[in-house]
Amino acid sequence: MCTDGGNYVIYSDNFGKEWKVLGDVNQSPAPKGDEPKCEELPNGDVLLSSRKGYGRFYNIYSYKNKKKATGSWGEVVASHDCPGGIKTGANATNGEVGIFKAIRNSDGKEVDLIIQSLPVADKRAEVTIYYKALESEADYATPKALASNWEGSYLVTHAGSAYSTFCIQKDKKIGFFYEEEPGYYNMVYKALSVEDITSGKYSMK
């Protein structure tokens, strides 16, 4: 969630009867964060990806006891300050983050592939999908490790464009849904293969 005091992650472990804050209620995992998204990392920890100009804020909640949901947030990082991190223009627009199993086609190795969508121009335009393989826990041991060294990107559209989201379809394609001009806005759906997004480097498992 987004508040005047930054981002917080809330959860329920009894089907919505009660809600709790993940971590310390007095300490935001992204104090300057705007609209956030969350994703479960391969080891069960929680990734926070938050809207900002020039890139994203990233932070990770690492569990000490998963049954009790105890643990701590790391140090929030701005992606454009990290080596090889996601760097965009000045626009601040929300996107989507997701992680799924994939195969690296060069050697057949199974990896967890993370993808992040957002516009990359100075204005709301050129919605793009970034990707990176998470081969081991070392690749996401800290927020800085996850935010660094993204492998490449795929330009979805040259047009004016803004918010985006996606899901994995039954045919193993990425169902990509986003706002695109002309107008304010048209809603556009595209079915993209992982091969499309990664220039043939990876395939969906």
Biotite code that builds the C-alpha atoms (Angstrom):
import biotite.structure as struc

atoms = struc.array([
    struc.Atom([0.000, 0.000, 0.000], chain_id="A", res_id=1, res_name="MET", atom_name="CA", element="C"),
    struc.Atom([0.973, 3.640, -0.511], chain_id="A", res_id=2, res_name="CYS", atom_name="CA", element="C"),
    struc.Atom([0.654, 6.164, 2.321], chain_id="A", res_id=3, res_name="THR", atom_name="CA", element="C"),
    struc.Atom([1.818, 9.706, 3.120], chain_id="A", res_id=4, res_name="ASP", atom_name="CA", element="C"),
    struc.Atom([4.660, 8.027, 5.015], chain_id="A", res_id=5, res_name="GLY", atom_name="CA", element="C"),
    struc.Atom([5.774, 5.779, 2.179], chain_id="A", res_id=6, res_name="GLY", atom_name="CA", element="C"),
    struc.Atom([5.035, 2.188, 1.228], chain_id="A", res_id=7, res_name="ASN", atom_name="CA", element="C"),
    struc.Atom([3.926, -0.607, 3.537], chain_id="A", res_id=8, res_name="TYR", atom_name="CA", element="C"),
    struc.Atom([3.079, -4.243, 2.899], chain_id="A", res_id=9, res_name="VAL", atom_name="CA", element="C"),
    struc.Atom([0.076, -5.690, 4.678], chain_id="A", res_id=10, res_name="ILE", atom_name="CA", element="C"),
    struc.Atom([-0.995, -9.329, 4.729], chain_id="A", res_id=11, res_name="TYR", atom_name="CA", element="C"),
    struc.Atom([-3.621, -11.657, 6.107], chain_id="A", res_id=12, res_name="SER", atom_name="CA", element="C"),
    struc.Atom([-3.062, -15.277, 7.100], chain_id="A", res_id=13, res_name="ASP", atom_name="CA", element="C"),
    struc.Atom([-6.715, -15.977, 7.971], chain_id="A", res_id=14, res_name="ASN", atom_name="CA", element="C"),
    struc.Atom([-8.485, -15.151, 4.700], chain_id="A", res_id=15, res_name="PHE", atom_name="CA", element="C"),
    struc.Atom([-8.933, -11.458, 5.410], chain_id="A", res_id=16, res_name="GLY", atom_name="CA", element="C"),
    struc.Atom([-10.391, -11.547, 8.925], chain_id="A", res_id=17, res_name="LYS", atom_name="CA", element="C"),
    struc.Atom([-7.328, -9.746, 10.277], chain_id="A", res_id=18, res_name="GLU", atom_name="CA", element="C"),
    struc.Atom([-4.547, -7.785, 8.587], chain_id="A", res_id=19, res_name="TRP", atom_name="CA", element="C"),
    struc.Atom([-0.999, -7.138, 9.770], chain_id="A", res_id=20, res_name="LYS", atom_name="CA", element="C"),
    struc.Atom([1.959, -5.072, 8.620], chain_id="A", res_id=21, res_name="VAL", atom_name="CA", element="C"),
    struc.Atom([4.920, -7.015, 7.283], chain_id="A", res_id=22, res_name="LEU", atom_name="CA", element="C"),
    struc.Atom([7.826, -5.707, 9.319], chain_id="A", res_id=23, res_name="GLY", atom_name="CA", element="C"),
    struc.Atom([7.896, -2.697, 11.617], chain_id="A", res_id=24, res_name="ASP", atom_name="CA", element="C"),
    struc.Atom([4.820, -0.485, 11.401], chain_id="A", res_id=25, res_name="VAL", atom_name="CA", element="C"),
    struc.Atom([7.011, 2.509, 12.313], chain_id="A", res_id=26, res_name="ASN", atom_name="CA", element="C"),
    struc.Atom([9.517, 1.923, 9.517], chain_id="A", res_id=27, res_name="GLN", atom_name="CA", element="C"),
    struc.Atom([8.477, 2.039, 5.861], chain_id="A", res_id=28, res_name="SER", atom_name="CA", element="C"),
    struc.Atom([10.402, -0.270, 3.500], chain_id="A", res_id=29, res_name="PRO", atom_name="CA", element="C"),
    struc.Atom([10.281, 2.552, 0.911], chain_id="A", res_id=30, res_name="ALA", atom_name="CA", element="C"),
    struc.Atom([9.759, 5.930, 2.658], chain_id="A", res_id=31, res_name="PRO", atom_name="CA", element="C"),
    struc.Atom([9.700, 7.842, -0.657], chain_id="A", res_id=32, res_name="LYS", atom_name="CA", element="C"),
    struc.Atom([7.869, 5.128, -2.584], chain_id="A", res_id=33, res_name="GLY", atom_name="CA", element="C"),
    struc.Atom([4.713, 5.744, -4.568], chain_id="A", res_id=34, res_name="ASP", atom_name="CA", element="C"),
    struc.Atom([2.465, 3.074, -6.103], chain_id="A", res_id=35, res_name="GLU", atom_name="CA", element="C"),
    struc.Atom([4.000, -0.315, -5.202], chain_id="A", res_id=36, res_name="PRO", atom_name="CA", element="C"),
    struc.Atom([3.815, -3.912, -6.391], chain_id="A", res_id=37, res_name="LYS", atom_name="CA", element="C"),
    struc.Atom([4.862, -7.059, -4.526], chain_id="A", res_id=38, res_name="CYS", atom_name="CA", element="C"),
    struc.Atom([6.141, -10.423, -5.686], chain_id="A", res_id=39, res_name="GLU", atom_name="CA", element="C"),
    struc.Atom([7.254, -13.579, -3.907], chain_id="A", res_id=40, res_name="GLU", atom_name="CA", element="C"),
    struc.Atom([10.908, -14.418, -4.519], chain_id="A", res_id=41, res_name="LEU", atom_name="CA", element="C"),
    struc.Atom([11.959, -18.030, -5.227], chain_id="A", res_id=42, res_name="PRO", atom_name="CA", element="C"),
    struc.Atom([12.998, -18.581, -1.592], chain_id="A", res_id=43, res_name="ASN", atom_name="CA", element="C"),
    struc.Atom([9.726, -17.175, -0.243], chain_id="A", res_id=44, res_name="GLY", atom_name="CA", element="C"),
    struc.Atom([10.996, -13.712, 0.698], chain_id="A", res_id=45, res_name="ASP", atom_name="CA", element="C"),
    struc.Atom([8.963, -10.677, -0.437], chain_id="A", res_id=46, res_name="VAL", atom_name="CA", element="C"),
    struc.Atom([10.045, -8.221, -3.122], chain_id="A", res_id=47, res_name="LEU", atom_name="CA", element="C"),
    struc.Atom([8.696, -4.662, -3.071], chain_id="A", res_id=48, res_name="LEU", atom_name="CA", element="C"),
    struc.Atom([8.876, -2.755, -6.364], chain_id="A", res_id=49, res_name="SER", atom_name="CA", element="C"),
    struc.Atom([7.741, 0.854, -6.136], chain_id="A", res_id=50, res_name="SER", atom_name="CA", element="C"),
    struc.Atom([7.069, 3.668, -8.598], chain_id="A", res_id=51, res_name="ARG", atom_name="CA", element="C"),
    struc.Atom([9.556, 6.549, -8.897], chain_id="A", res_id=52, res_name="LYS", atom_name="CA", element="C"),
    struc.Atom([11.041, 8.775, -11.548], chain_id="A", res_id=53, res_name="GLY", atom_name="CA", element="C"),
    struc.Atom([14.057, 7.424, -13.469], chain_id="A", res_id=54, res_name="TYR", atom_name="CA", element="C"),
    struc.Atom([13.478, 3.797, -12.400], chain_id="A", res_id=55, res_name="GLY", atom_name="CA", element="C"),
    struc.Atom([12.113, 1.845, -9.438], chain_id="A", res_id=56, res_name="ARG", atom_name="CA", element="C"),
    struc.Atom([12.593, 1.535, -5.709], chain_id="A", res_id=57, res_name="PHE", atom_name="CA", element="C"),
    struc.Atom([13.373, -2.042, -4.661], chain_id="A", res_id=58, res_name="TYR", atom_name="CA", element="C"),
    struc.Atom([13.418, -3.606, -1.209], chain_id="A", res_id=59, res_name="ASN", atom_name="CA", element="C"),
    struc.Atom([13.262, -7.184, 0.099], chain_id="A", res_id=60, res_name="ILE", atom_name="CA", element="C"),
    struc.Atom([11.703, -8.605, 3.258], chain_id="A", res_id=61, res_name="TYR", atom_name="CA", element="C"),
    struc.Atom([13.832, -11.535, 4.444], chain_id="A", res_id=62, res_name="SER", atom_name="CA", element="C"),
    struc.Atom([12.129, -14.033, 6.737], chain_id="A", res_id=63, res_name="TYR", atom_name="CA", element="C"),
    struc.Atom([13.706, -15.405, 9.881], chain_id="A", res_id=64, res_name="LYS", atom_name="CA", element="C"),
    struc.Atom([10.582, -17.398, 10.764], chain_id="A", res_id=65, res_name="ASN", atom_name="CA", element="C"),
    struc.Atom([8.102, -17.820, 7.921], chain_id="A", res_id=66, res_name="LYS", atom_name="CA", element="C"),
    struc.Atom([5.369, -19.345, 10.101], chain_id="A", res_id=67, res_name="LYS", atom_name="CA", element="C"),
    struc.Atom([5.398, -16.300, 12.375], chain_id="A", res_id=68, res_name="LYS", atom_name="CA", element="C"),
    struc.Atom([6.172, -13.895, 9.486], chain_id="A", res_id=69, res_name="ALA", atom_name="CA", element="C"),
    struc.Atom([9.091, -12.471, 11.444], chain_id="A", res_id=70, res_name="THR", atom_name="CA", element="C"),
    struc.Atom([12.070, -11.000, 9.669], chain_id="A", res_id=71, res_name="GLY", atom_name="CA", element="C"),
    struc.Atom([13.220, -7.628, 8.421], chain_id="A", res_id=72, res_name="SER", atom_name="CA", element="C"),
    struc.Atom([13.342, -5.365, 5.388], chain_id="A", res_id=73, res_name="TRP", atom_name="CA", element="C"),
    struc.Atom([16.651, -4.587, 3.758], chain_id="A", res_id=74, res_name="GLY", atom_name="CA", element="C"),
    struc.Atom([17.930, -1.179, 2.689], chain_id="A", res_id=75, res_name="GLU", atom_name="CA", element="C"),
    struc.Atom([15.771, 0.297, -0.070], chain_id="A", res_id=76, res_name="VAL", atom_name="CA", element="C"),
    struc.Atom([17.618, 1.113, -3.297], chain_id="A", res_id=77, res_name="VAL", atom_name="CA", element="C"),
    struc.Atom([16.872, 3.184, -6.383], chain_id="A", res_id=78, res_name="ALA", atom_name="CA", element="C"),
    struc.Atom([17.391, 1.014, -9.450], chain_id="A", res_id=79, res_name="SER", atom_name="CA", element="C"),
    struc.Atom([19.124, 3.744, -11.453], chain_id="A", res_id=80, res_name="HIS", atom_name="CA", element="C"),
    struc.Atom([21.815, 4.063, -8.758], chain_id="A", res_id=81, res_name="ASP", atom_name="CA", element="C"),
    struc.Atom([22.757, 0.376, -9.038], chain_id="A", res_id=82, res_name="CYS", atom_name="CA", element="C"),
    struc.Atom([25.320, -0.963, -11.552], chain_id="A", res_id=83, res_name="PRO", atom_name="CA", element="C"),
    struc.Atom([23.466, -2.281, -14.568], chain_id="A", res_id=84, res_name="GLY", atom_name="CA", element="C"),
    struc.Atom([20.165, -1.313, -12.946], chain_id="A", res_id=85, res_name="GLY", atom_name="CA", element="C"),
    struc.Atom([16.978, -0.158, -14.636], chain_id="A", res_id=86, res_name="ILE", atom_name="CA", element="C"),
    struc.Atom([17.357, 3.483, -15.710], chain_id="A", res_id=87, res_name="LYS", atom_name="CA", element="C"),
    struc.Atom([14.555, 5.394, -17.416], chain_id="A", res_id=88, res_name="THR", atom_name="CA", element="C"),
    struc.Atom([13.587, 8.960, -18.205], chain_id="A", res_id=89, res_name="GLY", atom_name="CA", element="C"),
    struc.Atom([12.007, 11.366, -15.748], chain_id="A", res_id=90, res_name="ALA", atom_name="CA", element="C"),
    struc.Atom([8.484, 9.956, -15.966], chain_id="A", res_id=91, res_name="ASN", atom_name="CA", element="C"),
    struc.Atom([7.130, 8.339, -12.795], chain_id="A", res_id=92, res_name="ALA", atom_name="CA", element="C"),
    struc.Atom([4.679, 5.637, -13.862], chain_id="A", res_id=93, res_name="THR", atom_name="CA", element="C"),
    struc.Atom([3.739, 2.326, -12.304], chain_id="A", res_id=94, res_name="ASN", atom_name="CA", element="C"),
    struc.Atom([4.356, -0.986, -14.012], chain_id="A", res_id=95, res_name="GLY", atom_name="CA", element="C"),
    struc.Atom([4.348, -4.661, -13.113], chain_id="A", res_id=96, res_name="GLU", atom_name="CA", element="C"),
    struc.Atom([6.880, -7.132, -11.733], chain_id="A", res_id=97, res_name="VAL", atom_name="CA", element="C"),
    struc.Atom([6.712, -10.920, -11.984], chain_id="A", res_id=98, res_name="GLY", atom_name="CA", element="C"),
    struc.Atom([8.897, -14.007, -11.523], chain_id="A", res_id=99, res_name="ILE", atom_name="CA", element="C"),
    struc.Atom([8.462, -17.374, -13.230], chain_id="A", res_id=100, res_name="PHE", atom_name="CA", element="C"),
    struc.Atom([10.375, -20.502, -14.199], chain_id="A", res_id=101, res_name="LYS", atom_name="CA", element="C"),
    struc.Atom([12.241, -20.370, -17.499], chain_id="A", res_id=102, res_name="ALA", atom_name="CA", element="C"),
    struc.Atom([14.867, -22.269, -19.461], chain_id="A", res_id=103, res_name="ILE", atom_name="CA", element="C"),
    struc.Atom([18.072, -20.616, -20.653], chain_id="A", res_id=104, res_name="ARG", atom_name="CA", element="C"),
    struc.Atom([18.317, -21.787, -24.234], chain_id="A", res_id=105, res_name="ASN", atom_name="CA", element="C"),
    struc.Atom([22.102, -21.610, -24.513], chain_id="A", res_id=106, res_name="SER", atom_name="CA", element="C"),
    struc.Atom([22.642, -24.446, -22.022], chain_id="A", res_id=107, res_name="ASP", atom_name="CA", element="C"),
    struc.Atom([19.184, -25.708, -21.020], chain_id="A", res_id=108, res_name="GLY", atom_name="CA", element="C"),
    struc.Atom([19.552, -24.503, -17.415], chain_id="A", res_id=109, res_name="LYS", atom_name="CA", element="C"),
    struc.Atom([16.399, -23.800, -15.427], chain_id="A", res_id=110, res_name="GLU", atom_name="CA", element="C"),
    struc.Atom([16.311, -20.307, -13.921], chain_id="A", res_id=111, res_name="VAL", atom_name="CA", element="C"),
    struc.Atom([13.838, -17.986, -12.237], chain_id="A", res_id=112, res_name="ASP", atom_name="CA", element="C"),
    struc.Atom([13.252, -15.117, -14.643], chain_id="A", res_id=113, res_name="LEU", atom_name="CA", element="C"),
    struc.Atom([12.164, -11.737, -13.281], chain_id="A", res_id=114, res_name="ILE", atom_name="CA", element="C"),
    struc.Atom([10.565, -9.177, -15.569], chain_id="A", res_id=115, res_name="ILE", atom_name="CA", element="C"),
    struc.Atom([9.671, -5.550, -14.837], chain_id="A", res_id=116, res_name="GLN", atom_name="CA", element="C"),
    struc.Atom([7.569, -3.295, -17.052], chain_id="A", res_id=117, res_name="SER", atom_name="CA", element="C"),
    struc.Atom([7.490, 0.529, -17.138], chain_id="A", res_id=118, res_name="LEU", atom_name="CA", element="C"),
    struc.Atom([7.768, 3.433, -19.615], chain_id="A", res_id=119, res_name="PRO", atom_name="CA", element="C"),
    struc.Atom([11.341, 4.493, -20.345], chain_id="A", res_id=120, res_name="VAL", atom_name="CA", element="C"),
    struc.Atom([11.033, 7.926, -21.988], chain_id="A", res_id=121, res_name="ALA", atom_name="CA", element="C"),
    struc.Atom([11.139, 11.302, -20.218], chain_id="A", res_id=122, res_name="ASP", atom_name="CA", element="C"),
    struc.Atom([7.379, 11.485, -20.727], chain_id="A", res_id=123, res_name="LYS", atom_name="CA", element="C"),
    struc.Atom([4.911, 8.611, -20.477], chain_id="A", res_id=124, res_name="ARG", atom_name="CA", element="C"),
    struc.Atom([5.954, 6.715, -23.587], chain_id="A", res_id=125, res_name="ALA", atom_name="CA", element="C"),
    struc.Atom([7.833, 3.641, -24.779], chain_id="A", res_id=126, res_name="GLU", atom_name="CA", element="C"),
    struc.Atom([6.535, 0.997, -22.375], chain_id="A", res_id=127, res_name="VAL", atom_name="CA", element="C"),
    struc.Atom([9.334, -1.541, -22.047], chain_id="A", res_id=128, res_name="THR", atom_name="CA", element="C"),
    struc.Atom([9.883, -4.893, -20.316], chain_id="A", res_id=129, res_name="ILE", atom_name="CA", element="C"),
    struc.Atom([13.213, -5.502, -18.562], chain_id="A", res_id=130, res_name="TYR", atom_name="CA", element="C"),
    struc.Atom([14.397, -9.005, -17.699], chain_id="A", res_id=131, res_name="TYR", atom_name="CA", element="C"),
    struc.Atom([17.005, -10.762, -15.571], chain_id="A", res_id=132, res_name="LYS", atom_name="CA", element="C"),
    struc.Atom([17.701, -14.393, -14.627], chain_id="A", res_id=133, res_name="ALA", atom_name="CA", element="C"),
    struc.Atom([17.852, -15.252, -10.933], chain_id="A", res_id=134, res_name="LEU", atom_name="CA", element="C"),
    struc.Atom([20.157, -18.265, -10.965], chain_id="A", res_id=135, res_name="GLU", atom_name="CA", element="C"),
    struc.Atom([20.746, -18.485, -7.208], chain_id="A", res_id=136, res_name="SER", atom_name="CA", element="C"),
    struc.Atom([19.836, -16.721, -3.972], chain_id="A", res_id=137, res_name="GLU", atom_name="CA", element="C"),
    struc.Atom([22.956, -14.605, -4.375], chain_id="A", res_id=138, res_name="ALA", atom_name="CA", element="C"),
    struc.Atom([21.197, -12.791, -7.232], chain_id="A", res_id=139, res_name="ASP", atom_name="CA", element="C"),
    struc.Atom([18.599, -11.445, -4.792], chain_id="A", res_id=140, res_name="TYR", atom_name="CA", element="C"),
    struc.Atom([20.393, -11.711, -1.433], chain_id="A", res_id=141, res_name="ALA", atom_name="CA", element="C"),
    struc.Atom([20.021, -7.938, -1.001], chain_id="A", res_id=142, res_name="THR", atom_name="CA", element="C"),
    struc.Atom([17.909, -5.251, -2.685], chain_id="A", res_id=143, res_name="PRO", atom_name="CA", element="C"),
    struc.Atom([21.047, -3.942, -4.404], chain_id="A", res_id=144, res_name="LYS", atom_name="CA", element="C"),
    struc.Atom([21.906, -7.395, -5.771], chain_id="A", res_id=145, res_name="ALA", atom_name="CA", element="C"),
    struc.Atom([18.419, -7.759, -7.251], chain_id="A", res_id=146, res_name="LEU", atom_name="CA", element="C"),
    struc.Atom([18.406, -4.216, -8.649], chain_id="A", res_id=147, res_name="ALA", atom_name="CA", element="C"),
    struc.Atom([21.789, -4.639, -10.362], chain_id="A", res_id=148, res_name="SER", atom_name="CA", element="C"),
    struc.Atom([22.864, -6.223, -13.649], chain_id="A", res_id=149, res_name="ASN", atom_name="CA", element="C"),
    struc.Atom([19.626, -6.607, -15.590], chain_id="A", res_id=150, res_name="TRP", atom_name="CA", element="C"),
    struc.Atom([20.305, -8.487, -18.809], chain_id="A", res_id=151, res_name="GLU", atom_name="CA", element="C"),
    struc.Atom([18.215, -6.688, -21.380], chain_id="A", res_id=152, res_name="GLY", atom_name="CA", element="C"),
    struc.Atom([14.908, -5.163, -22.357], chain_id="A", res_id=153, res_name="SER", atom_name="CA", element="C"),
    struc.Atom([12.099, -5.401, -24.909], chain_id="A", res_id=154, res_name="TYR", atom_name="CA", element="C"),
    struc.Atom([10.343, -2.320, -26.282], chain_id="A", res_id=155, res_name="LEU", atom_name="CA", element="C"),
    struc.Atom([6.603, -3.053, -26.343], chain_id="A", res_id=156, res_name="VAL", atom_name="CA", element="C"),
    struc.Atom([5.607, 0.198, -28.083], chain_id="A", res_id=157, res_name="THR", atom_name="CA", element="C"),
    struc.Atom([7.165, 3.423, -29.373], chain_id="A", res_id=158, res_name="HIS", atom_name="CA", element="C"),
    struc.Atom([3.909, 5.287, -28.717], chain_id="A", res_id=159, res_name="ALA", atom_name="CA", element="C"),
    struc.Atom([2.833, 7.367, -25.770], chain_id="A", res_id=160, res_name="GLY", atom_name="CA", element="C"),
    struc.Atom([2.025, 4.770, -23.103], chain_id="A", res_id=161, res_name="SER", atom_name="CA", element="C"),
    struc.Atom([1.720, 4.478, -19.355], chain_id="A", res_id=162, res_name="ALA", atom_name="CA", element="C"),
    struc.Atom([0.519, 1.871, -16.855], chain_id="A", res_id=163, res_name="TYR", atom_name="CA", element="C"),
    struc.Atom([0.948, -1.837, -17.527], chain_id="A", res_id=164, res_name="SER", atom_name="CA", element="C"),
    struc.Atom([0.354, -5.246, -16.006], chain_id="A", res_id=165, res_name="THR", atom_name="CA", element="C"),
    struc.Atom([0.688, -8.870, -17.094], chain_id="A", res_id=166, res_name="PHE", atom_name="CA", element="C"),
    struc.Atom([-0.015, -12.486, -16.236], chain_id="A", res_id=167, res_name="CYS", atom_name="CA", element="C"),
    struc.Atom([1.108, -15.931, -17.425], chain_id="A", res_id=168, res_name="ILE", atom_name="CA", element="C"),
    struc.Atom([-1.398, -17.498, -19.808], chain_id="A", res_id=169, res_name="GLN", atom_name="CA", element="C"),
    struc.Atom([-2.206, -21.191, -20.195], chain_id="A", res_id=170, res_name="LYS", atom_name="CA", element="C"),
    struc.Atom([-0.321, -21.197, -23.497], chain_id="A", res_id=171, res_name="ASP", atom_name="CA", element="C"),
    struc.Atom([2.820, -20.067, -21.588], chain_id="A", res_id=172, res_name="LYS", atom_name="CA", element="C"),
    struc.Atom([2.783, -16.620, -23.125], chain_id="A", res_id=173, res_name="LYS", atom_name="CA", element="C"),
    struc.Atom([2.802, -13.362, -21.179], chain_id="A", res_id=174, res_name="ILE", atom_name="CA", element="C"),
    struc.Atom([-0.601, -11.697, -21.378], chain_id="A", res_id=175, res_name="GLY", atom_name="CA", element="C"),
    struc.Atom([0.502, -8.046, -21.430], chain_id="A", res_id=176, res_name="PHE", atom_name="CA", element="C"),
    struc.Atom([-2.091, -5.291, -20.849], chain_id="A", res_id=177, res_name="PHE", atom_name="CA", element="C"),
    struc.Atom([-1.187, -1.601, -21.004], chain_id="A", res_id=178, res_name="TYR", atom_name="CA", element="C"),
    struc.Atom([-2.325, 1.962, -21.727], chain_id="A", res_id=179, res_name="GLU", atom_name="CA", element="C"),
    struc.Atom([-1.404, 3.425, -25.110], chain_id="A", res_id=180, res_name="GLU", atom_name="CA", element="C"),
    struc.Atom([-2.171, 6.616, -27.035], chain_id="A", res_id=181, res_name="GLU", atom_name="CA", element="C"),
    struc.Atom([-3.967, 8.031, -28.981], chain_id="A", res_id=182, res_name="PRO", atom_name="CA", element="C"),
    struc.Atom([-6.515, 9.097, -26.486], chain_id="A", res_id=183, res_name="GLY", atom_name="CA", element="C"),
    struc.Atom([-6.213, 9.023, -22.749], chain_id="A", res_id=184, res_name="TYR", atom_name="CA", element="C"),
    struc.Atom([-5.797, 5.986, -23.112], chain_id="A", res_id=185, res_name="TYR", atom_name="CA", element="C"),
    struc.Atom([-6.679, 2.983, -25.240], chain_id="A", res_id=186, res_name="ASN", atom_name="CA", element="C"),
    struc.Atom([-6.293, -0.312, -23.374], chain_id="A", res_id=187, res_name="MET", atom_name="CA", element="C"),
    struc.Atom([-4.116, -2.675, -25.405], chain_id="A", res_id=188, res_name="VAL", atom_name="CA", element="C"),
    struc.Atom([-3.580, -6.426, -24.973], chain_id="A", res_id=189, res_name="TYR", atom_name="CA", element="C"),
    struc.Atom([-0.653, -8.314, -26.471], chain_id="A", res_id=190, res_name="LYS", atom_name="CA", element="C"),
    struc.Atom([0.350, -11.959, -26.070], chain_id="A", res_id=191, res_name="ALA", atom_name="CA", element="C"),
    struc.Atom([4.141, -12.012, -25.857], chain_id="A", res_id=192, res_name="LEU", atom_name="CA", element="C"),
    struc.Atom([6.364, -15.063, -25.731], chain_id="A", res_id=193, res_name="SER", atom_name="CA", element="C"),
    struc.Atom([9.370, -15.176, -23.426], chain_id="A", res_id=194, res_name="VAL", atom_name="CA", element="C"),
    struc.Atom([11.451, -15.656, -26.569], chain_id="A", res_id=195, res_name="GLU", atom_name="CA", element="C"),
    struc.Atom([10.062, -12.321, -27.856], chain_id="A", res_id=196, res_name="ASP", atom_name="CA", element="C"),
    struc.Atom([10.899, -10.503, -24.631], chain_id="A", res_id=197, res_name="ILE", atom_name="CA", element="C"),
    struc.Atom([14.413, -11.943, -24.250], chain_id="A", res_id=198, res_name="THR", atom_name="CA", element="C"),
    struc.Atom([15.484, -12.077, -27.932], chain_id="A", res_id=199, res_name="SER", atom_name="CA", element="C"),
    struc.Atom([15.473, -15.873, -27.816], chain_id="A", res_id=200, res_name="GLY", atom_name="CA", element="C"),
    struc.Atom([17.707, -16.214, -24.741], chain_id="A", res_id=201, res_name="LYS", atom_name="CA", element="C"),
    struc.Atom([14.992, -17.817, -22.589], chain_id="A", res_id=202, res_name="TYR", atom_name="CA", element="C"),
    struc.Atom([11.844, -19.916, -22.969], chain_id="A", res_id=203, res_name="SER", atom_name="CA", element="C"),
    struc.Atom([9.009, -20.472, -20.522], chain_id="A", res_id=204, res_name="MET", atom_name="CA", element="C"),
    struc.Atom([9.380, -23.749, -18.676], chain_id="A", res_id=205, res_name="LYS", atom_name="CA", element="C"),
])
